[in-house]
Amino acid sequence: MEQIAISKFKATCLALLERVKSSGEPLMVTKRGEPVAMITPPPLPPKAKSAFGCMKGTIVIKGDIISPIGEDVWEALKS
């Protein structure tokens, strides 16, 4: 883990924060050799779920879905 003096951190704060984010390596900020703060990268964002298969296991099939239904079931054909 890299250590940096607080005065140098103050002067280059934005660049150091970007470096921590991109490299993933934490940074220890010190004052007179004593640790003051530790800068760590942010946690990874949660992985988005895929739309493919998201409804798996939520559908219940009732009855025969293969055979055609009779004409007597269709109301539109009765008239």
PDB file with one MODEL, atoms N, CA, C and O in Angstrom:
MODEL        1
ATOM      1  N   MET A   1       0.856  -1.174   0.000  1.00  0.00           N
ATOM      2  CA  MET A   1       0.000   0.000   0.000  1.00  0.00           C
ATOM      3  C   MET A   1       0.899   1.233   0.000  1.00  0.00           C
ATOM      4  O   MET A   1       1.849   1.342   0.775  1.00  0.00           O
ATOM      5  N   GLU A   2       0.573   2.122  -0.867  1.00  0.00           N
ATOM      6  CA  GLU A   2       1.350   3.352  -0.990  1.00  0.00           C
ATOM      7  C   GLU A   2       0.974   4.333   0.115  1.00  0.00           C
ATOM      8  O   GLU A   2      -0.186   4.420   0.516  1.00  0.00           O
ATOM      9  N   GLN A   3       1.965   5.064   0.597  1.00  0.00           N
ATOM     10  CA  GLN A   3       1.727   6.112   1.597  1.00  0.00           C
ATOM     11  C   GLN A   3       2.105   7.450   0.991  1.00  0.00           C
ATOM     12  O   GLN A   3       3.031   7.546   0.185  1.00  0.00           O
ATOM     13  N   ILE A   4       1.374   8.482   1.391  1.00  0.00           N
ATOM     14  CA  ILE A   4       1.654   9.818   0.891  1.00  0.00           C
ATOM     15  C   ILE A   4       1.424  10.820   2.012  1.00  0.00           C
ATOM     16  O   ILE A   4       0.499  10.673   2.811  1.00  0.00           O
ATOM     17  N   ALA A   5       2.268  11.832   2.062  1.00  0.00           N
ATOM     18  CA  ALA A   5       2.128  12.880   3.077  1.00  0.00           C
ATOM     19  C   ALA A   5       0.876  13.701   2.793  1.00  0.00           C
ATOM     20  O   ALA A   5       0.481  13.888   1.643  1.00  0.00           O
ATOM     21  N   ILE A   6       0.271  14.179   3.856  1.00  0.00           N
ATOM     22  CA  ILE A   6      -0.991  14.916   3.717  1.00  0.00           C
ATOM     23  C   ILE A   6      -0.821  16.181   2.887  1.00  0.00           C
ATOM     24  O   ILE A   6      -1.742  16.565   2.166  1.00  0.00           O
ATOM     25  N   SER A   7       0.338  16.840   2.970  1.00  0.00           N
ATOM     26  CA  SER A   7       0.566  18.061   2.184  1.00  0.00           C
ATOM     27  C   SER A   7       0.598  17.746   0.687  1.00  0.00           C
ATOM     28  O   SER A   7       0.057  18.503  -0.119  1.00  0.00           O
ATOM     29  N   LYS A   8       1.233  16.626   0.313  1.00  0.00           N
ATOM     30  CA  LYS A   8       1.269  16.238  -1.087  1.00  0.00           C
ATOM     31  C   LYS A   8      -0.111  15.760  -1.545  1.00  0.00           C
ATOM     32  O   LYS A   8      -0.503  15.992  -2.689  1.00  0.00           O
ATOM     33  N   PHE A   9      -0.850  15.091  -0.647  1.00  0.00           N
ATOM     34  CA  PHE A   9      -2.206  14.659  -0.982  1.00  0.00           C
ATOM     35  C   PHE A   9      -3.091  15.867  -1.262  1.00  0.00           C
ATOM     36  O   PHE A   9      -3.872  15.865  -2.214  1.00  0.00           O
ATOM     37  N   LYS A  10      -2.964  16.900  -0.429  1.00  0.00           N
ATOM     38  CA  LYS A  10      -3.781  18.110  -0.596  1.00  0.00           C
ATOM     39  C   LYS A  10      -3.502  18.763  -1.948  1.00  0.00           C
ATOM     40  O   LYS A  10      -4.420  19.264  -2.597  1.00  0.00           O
ATOM     41  N   ALA A  11      -2.259  18.759  -2.367  1.00  0.00           N
ATOM     42  CA  ALA A  11      -1.893  19.414  -3.622  1.00  0.00           C
ATOM     43  C   ALA A  11      -2.341  18.619  -4.852  1.00  0.00           C
ATOM     44  O   ALA A  11      -2.600  19.201  -5.906  1.00  0.00           O
ATOM     45  N   THR A  12      -2.432  17.299  -4.721  1.00  0.00           N
ATOM     46  CA  THR A  12      -2.750  16.471  -5.894  1.00  0.00           C
ATOM     47  C   THR A  12      -3.960  15.570  -5.647  1.00  0.00           C
ATOM     48  O   THR A  12      -4.042  14.472  -6.197  1.00  0.00           O
ATOM     49  N   CYS A  13      -4.875  16.024  -4.838  1.00  0.00           N
ATOM     50  CA  CYS A  13      -6.015  15.222  -4.384  1.00  0.00           C
ATOM     51  C   CYS A  13      -6.809  14.593  -5.534  1.00  0.00           C
ATOM     52  O   CYS A  13      -7.017  13.379  -5.535  1.00  0.00           O
ATOM     53  N   LEU A  14      -7.244  15.368  -6.484  1.00  0.00           N
ATOM     54  CA  LEU A  14      -8.100  14.845  -7.552  1.00  0.00           C
ATOM     55  C   LEU A  14      -7.396  13.789  -8.389  1.00  0.00           C
ATOM     56  O   LEU A  14      -7.995  12.772  -8.740  1.00  0.00           O
ATOM     57  N   ALA A  15      -6.131  14.021  -8.711  1.00  0.00           N
ATOM     58  CA  ALA A  15      -5.387  13.034  -9.499  1.00  0.00           C
ATOM     59  C   ALA A  15      -5.182  11.748  -8.702  1.00  0.00           C
ATOM     60  O   ALA A  15      -5.284  10.655  -9.259  1.00  0.00           O
ATOM     61  N   LEU A  16      -4.894  11.867  -7.406  1.00  0.00           N
ATOM     62  CA  LEU A  16      -4.710  10.688  -6.567  1.00  0.00           C
ATOM     63  C   LEU A  16      -6.005   9.889  -6.417  1.00  0.00           C
ATOM     64  O   LEU A  16      -5.985   8.659  -6.461  1.00  0.00           O
ATOM     65  N   LEU A  17      -7.121  10.580  -6.240  1.00  0.00           N
ATOM     66  CA  LEU A  17      -8.405   9.887  -6.136  1.00  0.00           C
ATOM     67  C   LEU A  17      -8.722   9.125  -7.421  1.00  0.00           C
ATOM     68  O   LEU A  17      -9.214   7.998  -7.370  1.00  0.00           O
ATOM     69  N   GLU A  18      -8.446   9.727  -8.549  1.00  0.00           N
ATOM     70  CA  GLU A  18      -8.688   9.054  -9.830  1.00  0.00           C
ATOM     71  C   GLU A  18      -7.772   7.847  -9.979  1.00  0.00           C
ATOM     72  O   GLU A  18      -8.187   6.815 -10.506  1.00  0.00           O
ATOM     73  N   ARG A  19      -6.527   7.966  -9.519  1.00  0.00           N
ATOM     74  CA  ARG A  19      -5.586   6.844  -9.604  1.00  0.00           C
ATOM     75  C   ARG A  19      -6.041   5.682  -8.730  1.00  0.00           C
ATOM     76  O   ARG A  19      -5.941   4.524  -9.135  1.00  0.00           O
ATOM     77  N   VAL A  20      -6.542   5.985  -7.528  1.00  0.00           N
ATOM     78  CA  VAL A  20      -7.041   4.929  -6.637  1.00  0.00           C
ATOM     79  C   VAL A  20      -8.234   4.226  -7.277  1.00  0.00           C
ATOM     80  O   VAL A  20      -8.346   3.001  -7.223  1.00  0.00           O
ATOM     81  N   LYS A  21      -9.113   5.001  -7.875  1.00  0.00           N
ATOM     82  CA  LYS A  21     -10.307   4.419  -8.520  1.00  0.00           C
ATOM     83  C   LYS A  21      -9.924   3.518  -9.689  1.00  0.00           C
ATOM     84  O   LYS A  21     -10.477   2.429  -9.836  1.00  0.00           O
ATOM     85  N   SER A  22      -8.988   3.959 -10.518  1.00  0.00           N
ATOM     86  CA  SER A  22      -8.636   3.177 -11.711  1.00  0.00           C
ATOM     87  C   SER A  22      -7.746   1.982 -11.385  1.00  0.00           C
ATOM     88  O   SER A  22      -7.892   0.926 -12.001  1.00  0.00           O
ATOM     89  N   SER A  23      -6.828   2.124 -10.433  1.00  0.00           N
ATOM     90  CA  SER A  23      -5.909   1.023 -10.125  1.00  0.00           C
ATOM     91  C   SER A  23      -6.481   0.027  -9.129  1.00  0.00           C
ATOM     92  O   SER A  23      -6.115  -1.148  -9.142  1.00  0.00           O
ATOM     93  N   GLY A  24      -7.388   0.495  -8.257  1.00  0.00           N
ATOM     94  CA  GLY A  24      -7.952  -0.384  -7.235  1.00  0.00           C
ATOM     95  C   GLY A  24      -7.055  -0.535  -6.013  1.00  0.00           C
ATOM     96  O   GLY A  24      -7.400  -1.262  -5.081  1.00  0.00           O
ATOM     97  N   GLU A  25      -5.912   0.139  -6.003  1.00  0.00           N
ATOM     98  CA  GLU A  25      -4.978   0.066  -4.881  1.00  0.00           C
ATOM     99  C   GLU A  25      -5.300   1.152  -3.855  1.00  0.00           C
ATOM    100  O   GLU A  25      -5.459   2.315  -4.226  1.00  0.00           O
ATOM    101  N   PRO A  26      -5.399   0.797  -2.574  1.00  0.00           N
ATOM    102  CA  PRO A  26      -5.665   1.815  -1.556  1.00  0.00           C
ATOM    103  C   PRO A  26      -4.462   2.734  -1.349  1.00  0.00           C
ATOM    104  O   PRO A  26      -3.340   2.397  -1.729  1.00  0.00           O
ATOM    105  N   LEU A  27      -4.702   3.876  -0.754  1.00  0.00           N
ATOM    106  CA  LEU A  27      -3.676   4.882  -0.509  1.00  0.00           C
ATOM    107  C   LEU A  27      -3.773   5.337   0.939  1.00  0.00           C
ATOM    108  O   LEU A  27      -4.850   5.714   1.402  1.00  0.00           O
ATOM    109  N   MET A  28      -2.642   5.305   1.665  1.00  0.00           N
ATOM    110  CA  MET A  28      -2.608   5.740   3.058  1.00  0.00           C
ATOM    111  C   MET A  28      -2.088   7.178   3.102  1.00  0.00           C
ATOM    112  O   MET A  28      -1.010   7.474   2.587  1.00  0.00           O
ATOM    113  N   VAL A  29      -2.862   8.059   3.717  1.00  0.00           N
ATOM    114  CA  VAL A  29      -2.463   9.452   3.882  1.00  0.00           C
ATOM    115  C   VAL A  29      -1.879   9.594   5.285  1.00  0.00           C
ATOM    116  O   VAL A  29      -2.491   9.191   6.274  1.00  0.00           O
ATOM    117  N   THR A  30      -0.676  10.178   5.348  1.00  0.00           N
ATOM    118  CA  THR A  30       0.008  10.297   6.641  1.00  0.00           C
ATOM    119  C   THR A  30       0.282  11.747   6.985  1.00  0.00           C
ATOM    120  O   THR A  30       0.378  12.611   6.113  1.00  0.00           O
ATOM    121  N   LYS A  31       0.406  11.990   8.284  1.00  0.00           N
ATOM    122  CA  LYS A  31       0.785  13.313   8.795  1.00  0.00           C
ATOM    123  C   LYS A  31       1.927  13.072   9.767  1.00  0.00           C
ATOM    124  O   LYS A  31       1.744  12.474  10.828  1.00  0.00           O
ATOM    125  N   ARG A  32       3.107  13.544   9.391  1.00  0.00           N
ATOM    126  CA  ARG A  32       4.324  13.327  10.176  1.00  0.00           C
ATOM    127  C   ARG A  32       4.590  11.830  10.387  1.00  0.00           C
ATOM    128  O   ARG A  32       5.045  11.413  11.452  1.00  0.00           O
ATOM    129  N   GLY A  33       4.303  11.048   9.373  1.00  0.00           N
ATOM    130  CA  GLY A  33       4.564   9.620   9.424  1.00  0.00           C
ATOM    131  C   GLY A  33       3.470   8.778  10.063  1.00  0.00           C
ATOM    132  O   GLY A  33       3.530   7.551   9.995  1.00  0.00           O
ATOM    133  N   GLU A  34       2.485   9.392  10.674  1.00  0.00           N
ATOM    134  CA  GLU A  34       1.377   8.683  11.322  1.00  0.00           C
ATOM    135  C   GLU A  34       0.180   8.622  10.370  1.00  0.00           C
ATOM    136  O   GLU A  34      -0.154   9.630   9.748  1.00  0.00           O
ATOM    137  N   PRO A  35      -0.465   7.473  10.244  1.00  0.00           N
ATOM    138  CA  PRO A  35      -1.638   7.377   9.362  1.00  0.00           C
ATOM    139  C   PRO A  35      -2.780   8.283   9.815  1.00  0.00           C
ATOM    140  O   PRO A  35      -3.126   8.331  10.996  1.00  0.00           O
ATOM    141  N   VAL A  36      -3.347   8.987   8.865  1.00  0.00           N
ATOM    142  CA  VAL A  36      -4.475   9.885   9.125  1.00  0.00           C
ATOM    143  C   VAL A  36      -5.739   9.344   8.464  1.00  0.00           C
ATOM    144  O   VAL A  36      -6.821   9.369   9.050  1.00  0.00           O
ATOM    145  N   ALA A  37      -5.585   8.859   7.246  1.00  0.00           N
ATOM    146  CA  ALA A  37      -6.745   8.363   6.494  1.00  0.00           C
ATOM    147  C   ALA A  37      -6.278   7.334   5.473  1.00  0.00           C
ATOM    148  O   ALA A  37      -5.120   7.310   5.058  1.00  0.00           O
ATOM    149  N   MET A  38      -7.219   6.493   5.090  1.00  0.00           N
ATOM    150  CA  MET A  38      -6.943   5.539   4.022  1.00  0.00           C
ATOM    151  C   MET A  38      -7.987   5.742   2.932  1.00  0.00           C
ATOM    152  O   MET A  38      -9.190   5.724   3.190  1.00  0.00           O
ATOM    153  N   ILE A  39      -7.514   5.932   1.742  1.00  0.00           N
ATOM    154  CA  ILE A  39      -8.381   6.120   0.582  1.00  0.00           C
ATOM    155  C   ILE A  39      -8.485   4.776  -0.121  1.00  0.00           C
ATOM    156  O   ILE A  39      -7.475   4.212  -0.541  1.00  0.00           O
ATOM    157  N   THR A  40      -9.691   4.268  -0.249  1.00  0.00           N
ATOM    158  CA  THR A  40      -9.922   2.985  -0.915  1.00  0.00           C
ATOM    159  C   THR A  40     -10.819   3.191  -2.124  1.00  0.00           C
ATOM    160  O   THR A  40     -11.595   4.146  -2.163  1.00  0.00           O
ATOM    161  N   PRO A  41     -10.722   2.312  -3.105  1.00  0.00           N
ATOM    162  CA  PRO A  41     -11.591   2.435  -4.281  1.00  0.00           C
ATOM    163  C   PRO A  41     -13.039   2.150  -3.902  1.00  0.00           C
ATOM    164  O   PRO A  41     -13.298   1.448  -2.924  1.00  0.00           O
ATOM    165  N   PRO A  42     -13.976   2.684  -4.662  1.00  0.00           N
ATOM    166  CA  PRO A  42     -15.397   2.420  -4.376  1.00  0.00           C
ATOM    167  C   PRO A  42     -15.739   0.969  -4.674  1.00  0.00           C
ATOM    168  O   PRO A  42     -15.067   0.323  -5.477  1.00  0.00           O
ATOM    169  N   PRO A  43     -16.781   0.455  -4.031  1.00  0.00           N
ATOM    170  CA  PRO A  43     -17.189  -0.924  -4.338  1.00  0.00           C
ATOM    171  C   PRO A  43     -17.715  -1.022  -5.762  1.00  0.00           C
ATOM    172  O   PRO A  43     -18.209  -0.045  -6.326  1.00  0.00           O
ATOM    173  N   LEU A  44     -17.600  -2.207  -6.330  1.00  0.00           N
ATOM    174  CA  LEU A  44     -18.104  -2.418  -7.683  1.00  0.00           C
ATOM    175  C   LEU A  44     -19.624  -2.299  -7.686  1.00  0.00           C
ATOM    176  O   LEU A  44     -20.277  -2.729  -6.735  1.00  0.00           O
ATOM    177  N   PRO A  45     -20.194  -1.724  -8.740  1.00  0.00           N
ATOM    178  CA  PRO A  45     -21.652  -1.633  -8.809  1.00  0.00           C
ATOM    179  C   PRO A  45     -22.255  -3.029  -8.929  1.00  0.00           C
ATOM    180  O   PRO A  45     -21.623  -3.936  -9.470  1.00  0.00           O
ATOM    181  N   PRO A  46     -23.468  -3.202  -8.427  1.00  0.00           N
ATOM    182  CA  PRO A  46     -24.081  -4.527  -8.543  1.00  0.00           C
ATOM    183  C   PRO A  46     -24.292  -4.893 -10.004  1.00  0.00           C
ATOM    184  O   PRO A  46     -24.624  -4.048 -10.835  1.00  0.00           O
ATOM    185  N   LYS A  47     -24.093  -6.166 -10.295  1.00  0.00           N
ATOM    186  CA  LYS A  47     -24.241  -6.642 -11.666  1.00  0.00           C
ATOM    187  C   LYS A  47     -25.726  -6.668 -12.036  1.00  0.00           C
ATOM    188  O   LYS A  47     -26.555  -7.209 -11.303  1.00  0.00           O
ATOM    189  N   ALA A  48     -26.038  -6.077 -13.177  1.00  0.00           N
ATOM    190  CA  ALA A  48     -27.426  -6.037 -13.642  1.00  0.00           C
ATOM    191  C   ALA A  48     -27.874  -7.434 -14.046  1.00  0.00           C
ATOM    192  O   ALA A  48     -27.126  -8.176 -14.683  1.00  0.00           O
ATOM    193  N   LYS A  49     -29.071  -7.777 -13.682  1.00  0.00           N
ATOM    194  CA  LYS A  49     -29.608  -9.082 -14.066  1.00  0.00           C
ATOM    195  C   LYS A  49     -29.997  -9.047 -15.534  1.00  0.00           C
ATOM    196  O   LYS A  49     -30.441  -8.028 -16.061  1.00  0.00           O
ATOM    197  N   SER A  50     -29.818 -10.174 -16.164  1.00  0.00           N
ATOM    198  CA  SER A  50     -30.169 -10.308 -17.561  1.00  0.00           C
ATOM    199  C   SER A  50     -31.686 -10.437 -17.703  1.00  0.00           C
ATOM    200  O   SER A  50     -32.345 -11.044 -16.858  1.00  0.00           O
ATOM    201  N   ALA A  51     -32.226  -9.872 -18.761  1.00  0.00           N
ATOM    202  CA  ALA A  51     -33.655 -10.006 -19.023  1.00  0.00           C
ATOM    203  C   ALA A  51     -33.981 -11.430 -19.463  1.00  0.00           C
ATOM    204  O   ALA A  51     -35.116 -11.883 -19.324  1.00  0.00           O
ATOM    205  N   PHE A  52     -32.987 -12.128 -19.990  1.00  0.00           N
ATOM    206  CA  PHE A  52     -33.186 -13.498 -20.447  1.00  0.00           C
ATOM    207  C   PHE A  52     -33.277 -14.419 -19.234  1.00  0.00           C
ATOM    208  O   PHE A  52     -32.322 -14.536 -18.465  1.00  0.00           O
ATOM    209  N   GLY A  53     -34.399 -15.057 -19.067  1.00  0.00           N
ATOM    210  CA  GLY A  53     -34.578 -16.012 -17.988  1.00  0.00           C
ATOM    211  C   GLY A  53     -35.007 -15.408 -16.667  1.00  0.00           C
ATOM    212  O   GLY A  53     -35.062 -16.121 -15.665  1.00  0.00           O
ATOM    213  N   CYS A  54     -35.313 -14.116 -16.625  1.00  0.00           N
ATOM    214  CA  CYS A  54     -35.656 -13.483 -15.356  1.00  0.00           C
ATOM    215  C   CYS A  54     -37.012 -13.952 -14.818  1.00  0.00           C
ATOM    216  O   CYS A  54     -37.274 -13.805 -13.624  1.00  0.00           O
ATOM    217  N   MET A  55     -37.872 -14.508 -15.661  1.00  0.00           N
ATOM    218  CA  MET A  55     -39.188 -14.969 -15.226  1.00  0.00           C
ATOM    219  C   MET A  55     -39.240 -16.485 -15.031  1.00  0.00           C
ATOM    220  O   MET A  55     -40.313 -17.056 -14.837  1.00  0.00           O
ATOM    221  N   LYS A  56     -38.070 -17.133 -15.083  1.00  0.00           N
ATOM    222  CA  LYS A  56     -38.008 -18.582 -14.950  1.00  0.00           C
ATOM    223  C   LYS A  56     -38.642 -19.019 -13.630  1.00  0.00           C
ATOM    224  O   LYS A  56     -38.342 -18.476 -12.566  1.00  0.00           O
ATOM    225  N   GLY A  57     -39.520 -20.010 -13.727  1.00  0.00           N
ATOM    226  CA  GLY A  57     -40.155 -20.564 -12.537  1.00  0.00           C
ATOM    227  C   GLY A  57     -41.372 -19.795 -12.049  1.00  0.00           C
ATOM    228  O   GLY A  57     -41.909 -20.114 -10.988  1.00  0.00           O
ATOM    229  N   THR A  58     -41.823 -18.792 -12.792  1.00  0.00           N
ATOM    230  CA  THR A  58     -42.979 -18.004 -12.347  1.00  0.00           C
ATOM    231  C   THR A  58     -44.264 -18.356 -13.086  1.00  0.00           C
ATOM    232  O   THR A  58     -45.330 -17.859 -12.725  1.00  0.00           O
ATOM    233  N   ILE A  59     -44.191 -19.194 -14.102  1.00  0.00           N
ATOM    234  CA  ILE A  59     -45.374 -19.534 -14.903  1.00  0.00           C
ATOM    235  C   ILE A  59     -45.832 -20.945 -14.554  1.00  0.00           C
ATOM    236  O   ILE A  59     -45.021 -21.864 -14.438  1.00  0.00           O
ATOM    237  N   VAL A  60     -47.134 -21.102 -14.390  1.00  0.00           N
ATOM    238  CA  VAL A  60     -47.718 -22.411 -14.119  1.00  0.00           C
ATOM    239  C   VAL A  60     -48.612 -22.770 -15.304  1.00  0.00           C
ATOM    240  O   VAL A  60     -49.516 -22.014 -15.660  1.00  0.00           O
ATOM    241  N   ILE A  61     -48.354 -23.920 -15.907  1.00  0.00           N
ATOM    242  CA  ILE A  61     -49.160 -24.373 -17.035  1.00  0.00           C
ATOM    243  C   ILE A  61     -50.285 -25.238 -16.493  1.00  0.00           C
ATOM    244  O   ILE A  61     -50.051 -26.212 -15.777  1.00  0.00           O
ATOM    245  N   LYS A  62     -51.523 -24.863 -16.849  1.00  0.00           N
ATOM    246  CA  LYS A  62     -52.697 -25.620 -16.414  1.00  0.00           C
ATOM    247  C   LYS A  62     -53.396 -26.166 -17.653  1.00  0.00           C
ATOM    248  O   LYS A  62     -53.879 -25.403 -18.490  1.00  0.00           O
ATOM    249  N   GLY A  63     -53.444 -27.444 -17.759  1.00  0.00           N
ATOM    250  CA  GLY A  63     -54.139 -28.062 -18.881  1.00  0.00           C
ATOM    251  C   GLY A  63     -53.218 -28.336 -20.044  1.00  0.00           C
ATOM    252  O   GLY A  63     -51.998 -28.203 -19.954  1.00  0.00           O
ATOM    253  N   ASP A  64     -53.852 -28.730 -21.157  1.00  0.00           N
ATOM    254  CA  ASP A  64     -53.140 -29.118 -22.362  1.00  0.00           C
ATOM    255  C   ASP A  64     -52.844 -27.877 -23.194  1.00  0.00           C
ATOM    256  O   ASP A  64     -53.765 -27.166 -23.593  1.00  0.00           O
ATOM    257  N   ILE A  65     -51.563 -27.611 -23.458  1.00  0.00           N
ATOM    258  CA  ILE A  65     -51.205 -26.439 -24.266  1.00  0.00           C
ATOM    259  C   ILE A  65     -50.784 -26.851 -25.679  1.00  0.00           C
ATOM    260  O   ILE A  65     -50.416 -25.998 -26.486  1.00  0.00           O
ATOM    261  N   ILE A  66     -50.835 -28.138 -25.980  1.00  0.00           N
ATOM    262  CA  ILE A  66     -50.410 -28.638 -27.286  1.00  0.00           C
ATOM    263  C   ILE A  66     -51.593 -28.791 -28.243  1.00  0.00           C
ATOM    264  O   ILE A  66     -51.544 -28.312 -29.376  1.00  0.00           O
ATOM    265  N   SER A  67     -52.634 -29.445 -27.796  1.00  0.00           N
ATOM    266  CA  SER A  67     -53.775 -29.744 -28.660  1.00  0.00           C
ATOM    267  C   SER A  67     -54.575 -28.482 -28.955  1.00  0.00           C
ATOM    268  O   SER A  67     -54.685 -27.599 -28.105  1.00  0.00           O
ATOM    269  N   PRO A  68     -55.141 -28.398 -30.180  1.00  0.00           N
ATOM    270  CA  PRO A  68     -55.988 -27.242 -30.497  1.00  0.00           C
ATOM    271  C   PRO A  68     -57.303 -27.316 -29.714  1.00  0.00           C
ATOM    272  O   PRO A  68     -57.779 -28.403 -29.384  1.00  0.00           O
ATOM    273  N   ILE A  69     -57.868 -26.174 -29.428  1.00  0.00           N
ATOM    274  CA  ILE A  69     -59.143 -26.173 -28.714  1.00  0.00           C
ATOM    275  C   ILE A  69     -60.276 -26.295 -29.730  1.00  0.00           C
ATOM    276  O   ILE A  69     -60.096 -25.961 -30.901  1.00  0.00           O
ATOM    277  N   GLY A  70     -61.418 -26.761 -29.298  1.00  0.00           N
ATOM    278  CA  GLY A  70     -62.558 -26.938 -30.189  1.00  0.00           C
ATOM    279  C   GLY A  70     -63.184 -25.614 -30.570  1.00  0.00           C
ATOM    280  O   GLY A  70     -62.984 -24.603 -29.896  1.00  0.00           O
ATOM    281  N   GLU A  71     -63.943 -25.625 -31.651  1.00  0.00           N
ATOM    282  CA  GLU A  71     -64.600 -24.409 -32.130  1.00  0.00           C
ATOM    283  C   GLU A  71     -65.681 -23.965 -31.176  1.00  0.00           C
ATOM    284  O   GLU A  71     -66.042 -22.788 -31.164  1.00  0.00           O
ATOM    285  N   ASP A  72     -66.208 -24.870 -30.377  1.00  0.00           N
ATOM    286  CA  ASP A  72     -67.286 -24.525 -29.447  1.00  0.00           C
ATOM    287  C   ASP A  72     -66.792 -23.632 -28.315  1.00  0.00           C
ATOM    288  O   ASP A  72     -67.607 -23.047 -27.601  1.00  0.00           O
ATOM    289  N   VAL A  73     -65.473 -23.513 -28.131  1.00  0.00           N
ATOM    290  CA  VAL A  73     -64.919 -22.683 -27.043  1.00  0.00           C
ATOM    291  C   VAL A  73     -64.813 -21.222 -27.474  1.00  0.00           C
ATOM    292  O   VAL A  73     -64.894 -20.322 -26.638  1.00  0.00           O
ATOM    293  N   TRP A  74     -64.636 -20.984 -28.752  1.00  0.00           N
ATOM    294  CA  TRP A  74     -64.444 -19.617 -29.244  1.00  0.00           C
ATOM    295  C   TRP A  74     -65.788 -18.913 -29.391  1.00  0.00           C
ATOM    296  O   TRP A  74     -66.640 -19.352 -30.164  1.00  0.00           O
ATOM    297  N   GLU A  75     -65.978 -17.839 -28.661  1.00  0.00           N
ATOM    298  CA  GLU A  75     -67.225 -17.079 -28.734  1.00  0.00           C
ATOM    299  C   GLU A  75     -67.380 -16.391 -30.099  1.00  0.00           C
ATOM    300  O   GLU A  75     -68.502 -16.238 -30.581  1.00  0.00           O
ATOM    301  N   ALA A  76     -66.293 -15.984 -30.714  1.00  0.00           N
ATOM    302  CA  ALA A  76     -66.357 -15.275 -31.991  1.00  0.00           C
ATOM    303  C   ALA A  76     -66.868 -16.176 -33.101  1.00  0.00           C
ATOM    304  O   ALA A  76     -67.441 -15.676 -34.069  1.00  0.00           O
ATOM    305  N   LEU A  77     -66.684 -17.476 -32.997  1.00  0.00           N
ATOM    306  CA  LEU A  77     -67.120 -18.400 -34.035  1.00  0.00           C
ATOM    307  C   LEU A  77     -68.585 -18.808 -33.871  1.00  0.00           C
ATOM    308  O   LEU A  77     -69.144 -19.434 -34.771  1.00  0.00           O
ATOM    309  N   LYS A  78     -69.210 -18.475 -32.767  1.00  0.00           N
ATOM    310  CA  LYS A  78     -70.594 -18.894 -32.498  1.00  0.00           C
ATOM    311  C   LYS A  78     -71.630 -18.081 -33.271  1.00  0.00           C
ATOM    312  O   LYS A  78     -72.751 -18.554 -33.459  1.00  0.00           O
ATOM    313  N   SER A  79     -71.299 -16.910 -33.710  1.00  0.00           N
ATOM    314  CA  SER A  79     -72.313 -16.079 -34.372  1.00  0.00           C
ATOM    315  C   SER A  79     -72.387 -16.252 -35.843  1.00  0.00           C
ATOM    316  O   SER A  79     -73.201 -15.604 -36.501  1.00  0.00           O
TER     317      SER A  79
ENDMDL
END
